[in-house]
Amino acid sequence: MDLIPSFSVDHSRLLPGVYISRTDVLNGSKITTYDIRMKKPNIEPCVDVAAMHTLEHIIATYLRNNAQWKDSIIYWGPMGCLTGFYLIIKDQQPCETIGKLMIDAFEFAANFKDKVPGTDAVNCGNYLMHNIHYARYEAAKFVEILKTSPCYEYPKAERLDTEKGKFFDS
């Protein structure tokens, strides 16, 4: 079975940043998936699940209400490993452009003081699992990283051919 592209990224060297995870063409239109990586995988603790859920709600609401971006946003949601999010948009923008959008979105979350959108039993499948305080903390940390030391290019694992088959070496 072929290894999917996201598993060919060398997670042992991956730093927080904004990366193009993949591009696809659907009905003749390009769509791009961005890896919005908040944490160093397997080194830093992942984002608390309740904080991640809160960030998902706040930033999804921000993105889908942003006058410049709302028509381009297809999806915003957390990674299963809880080290970041996936953003899927129509077309493709440079990672630096998406990085600026993420600074705005995460600053919005870091300063969010209202009731978290969509946190009623009618609107959310787990409406009690939210942590606004920790979400604001994580958002502020990520903004600082994006402003001071953003990364935009994946470290790739190498797939080597040997006498005994293929294996990955980072």
Summary of the structure (lengths in Angstrom):
residues: 170
radius of gyration: 17.0
end to end distance: 20.3
largest distance: 60.3
contacts: 476
relative contact order: 0.21
helix: 32%
strand: 26%
